[in-house]
């Protein structure tokens, strides 16, 4: 059993029979009152994020997860297929819980899959990835106002706003957590 005070970021545990991962942990002590722990947790079955307040004396069951490097092969409407590069064993997962991560992964890219009892709980992708601009309007010469953005579409069909100087074919760094433009890459 795991005390609530040990639920640091990245810890996986069971609550009400469902697997969760701690995204953010905050320990609060206000005045003379008792301490309280605020957690932002992710339901690893469906990907939903929740905010919970728990008593520091609460107990949770820690779950053992394994991280495996896997290569992304392809995706159809309902499932994505990954392969273990060492054993060539293939794993098929449902697309719905992992839509946000899958839209940033190209065929042949290696990622880490988090497993619990032969079930994939999450796909770990980098926080920032370099992507190519597939389509955007050309910038207008002399239009140099700062903080002005235009719509663009990445090679993976994700739409985002980019500065006016970005052209079709440019490579940009994208924050995969928010889908926002970070910087142009040379």
C-alpha positions as CSV (number, residue, x, y, z in Angstrom):
1,X,0.0,0.0,0.0
2,X,1.1,3.5,-0.8
3,X,0.5,6.6,1.4
4,X,-1.1,9.6,-0.3
5,X,2.1,11.6,0.6
6,X,4.1,9.3,-1.7
7,X,1.9,10.0,-4.8
8,X,4.6,12.1,-6.6
9,X,4.4,13.0,-10.3
10,X,4.6,10.0,-12.5
11,X,3.4,7.5,-9.9
12,X,0.8,5.0,-11.1
13,X,-1.8,3.6,-8.7
14,X,-5.3,2.1,-8.4
15,X,-8.3,4.0,-7.2
16,X,-11.7,2.5,-7.3
17,X,-10.3,-0.4,-9.3
18,X,-9.1,1.9,-12.1
19,X,-5.4,2.7,-13.0
20,X,-4.3,6.4,-12.6
21,X,-1.1,8.3,-13.1
22,X,-0.2,11.4,-11.1
23,X,0.3,14.4,-13.3
24,X,0.8,17.0,-10.6
25,X,1.2,16.7,-6.8
26,X,0.7,19.6,-4.3
27,X,0.8,19.3,-0.5
28,X,-1.1,22.0,1.3
29,X,-1.0,22.9,4.9
30,X,-3.3,25.8,5.9
31,X,-3.0,27.4,9.3
32,X,-4.0,25.1,12.2
33,X,-6.1,22.8,10.0
34,X,-5.0,19.4,8.8
35,X,-2.9,19.0,5.6
36,X,-4.5,18.3,2.3
37,X,-3.1,16.8,-0.9
38,X,-4.3,18.1,-4.2
39,X,-3.6,15.8,-7.2
40,X,-4.1,16.2,-10.9
41,X,-4.4,12.6,-12.1
42,X,-5.0,10.9,-15.5
43,X,-7.3,8.0,-15.9
44,X,-5.1,5.5,-17.8
45,X,-8.2,3.7,-19.2
46,X,-9.7,6.6,-21.1
47,X,-7.2,9.4,-20.8
48,X,-9.4,11.8,-18.9
49,X,-7.7,14.2,-16.5
50,X,-9.2,14.8,-13.0
51,X,-8.5,17.0,-10.0
52,X,-8.7,15.3,-6.6
53,X,-8.2,16.3,-3.0
54,X,-7.1,13.5,-0.7
55,X,-6.3,13.1,3.0
56,X,-2.6,12.5,3.6
57,X,-3.5,9.3,5.6
58,X,-5.3,7.8,2.6
59,X,-3.8,4.6,1.2
60,X,-3.6,3.5,-2.4
61,X,-2.4,0.4,-4.2
62,X,0.6,1.1,-6.3
63,X,0.6,-0.7,-9.6
64,X,3.7,-2.1,-11.4
65,X,4.0,-0.8,-14.9
66,X,6.6,-1.6,-17.5
67,X,7.9,0.7,-20.2
68,X,8.7,-0.8,-23.6
69,X,10.3,0.9,-26.6
70,X,8.0,0.2,-29.6
71,X,8.0,1.2,-33.2
72,X,4.9,2.8,-34.6
73,X,3.8,0.9,-37.8
74,X,0.4,2.2,-39.0
75,X,-3.1,3.1,-38.0
76,X,-6.5,2.4,-39.4
77,X,-9.9,3.9,-38.2
78,X,-10.0,2.1,-34.9
79,X,-6.6,0.7,-34.1
80,X,-2.9,1.6,-34.2
81,X,-0.2,-1.0,-34.5
82,X,3.2,-1.0,-32.8
83,X,6.1,-3.5,-33.1
84,X,8.7,-4.5,-30.6
85,X,12.0,-3.9,-32.5
86,X,13.8,-6.8,-30.7
87,X,11.2,-9.5,-30.9
88,X,9.1,-8.2,-33.9
89,X,6.0,-8.9,-31.8
90,X,3.1,-6.6,-32.8
91,X,0.7,-4.8,-30.4
92,X,-2.6,-3.3,-31.5
93,X,-4.2,-0.6,-29.4
94,X,-7.5,1.3,-29.7
95,X,-7.1,4.8,-31.2
96,X,-9.7,6.6,-29.1
97,X,-7.8,6.9,-25.8
98,X,-4.6,7.9,-27.5
99,X,-5.8,10.3,-30.2
100,X,-3.7,13.2,-29.0
101,X,-0.4,11.3,-28.9
102,X,-1.0,9.4,-32.2
103,X,-1.5,12.5,-34.2
104,X,2.1,13.5,-33.6
105,X,3.7,10.1,-34.4
106,X,4.8,9.2,-37.9
107,X,5.3,5.7,-39.3
108,X,8.6,4.2,-38.2
109,X,9.1,6.4,-35.1
110,X,10.1,4.8,-31.9
111,X,8.1,5.6,-28.7
112,X,7.7,4.2,-25.2
113,X,4.5,2.3,-24.4
114,X,3.5,2.0,-20.7
115,X,2.1,-1.5,-20.0
116,X,0.1,-2.8,-17.0
117,X,-0.9,-6.5,-17.1
118,X,-0.4,-6.7,-20.9
119,X,-2.6,-3.6,-21.4
120,X,-1.2,-0.4,-22.9
121,X,-1.9,2.5,-20.5
122,X,-0.1,5.3,-22.3
123,X,2.1,6.4,-25.1
124,X,5.1,8.6,-24.1
125,X,6.0,11.1,-26.8
126,X,8.4,14.0,-26.4
127,X,6.9,17.3,-25.1
128,X,8.2,19.1,-28.2
129,X,8.5,17.7,-31.7
130,X,9.8,19.0,-35.0
131,X,7.2,18.9,-37.8
132,X,7.0,20.1,-41.3
133,X,4.5,22.8,-42.5
134,X,2.4,21.1,-45.3
135,X,0.2,24.1,-46.1
136,X,0.0,27.8,-45.1
137,X,-0.7,31.1,-46.8
138,X,2.4,33.0,-47.9
139,X,3.5,35.9,-45.7
140,X,2.8,39.4,-47.2
141,X,6.0,41.5,-47.7
142,X,6.1,44.4,-45.3
143,X,3.7,42.7,-42.9
144,X,6.0,42.6,-39.9
145,X,3.7,43.4,-37.0
146,X,4.7,41.3,-34.0
147,X,2.5,38.6,-32.5
148,X,0.4,38.3,-35.6
149,X,-0.3,34.7,-36.5
150,X,-1.8,32.9,-39.5
151,X,-3.3,29.4,-39.9
152,X,-1.1,26.5,-41.0
153,X,-1.4,22.8,-41.4
154,X,1.3,20.3,-40.4
155,X,2.3,17.2,-42.3
156,X,0.1,15.2,-39.9
157,X,-2.9,17.3,-40.7
158,X,-2.8,19.1,-37.3
159,X,-3.9,22.7,-37.6
160,X,-2.2,25.5,-35.6
161,X,-1.3,29.2,-35.7
162,X,2.2,30.2,-36.8
163,X,3.9,33.6,-37.3
164,X,3.6,35.4,-40.6
165,X,7.3,34.6,-41.7
166,X,6.7,30.8,-41.7
167,X,6.4,29.3,-45.2
168,X,5.2,26.0,-46.6
169,X,8.0,23.4,-46.2
170,X,9.5,25.1,-43.1
171,X,10.1,22.9,-40.1
172,X,8.7,24.1,-36.8
173,X,8.9,22.9,-33.2
174,X,5.4,22.1,-31.8
175,X,4.4,21.6,-28.1
176,X,2.7,18.2,-28.2
177,X,0.8,18.9,-25.0
178,X,-0.9,22.0,-26.3
179,X,-0.5,21.8,-30.0
180,X,1.0,25.3,-30.1
181,X,3.9,26.6,-32.3
182,X,7.2,27.0,-30.3
183,X,9.8,28.1,-32.8
184,X,11.1,27.7,-36.4
185,X,13.8,25.0,-36.8
186,X,16.7,25.5,-39.3
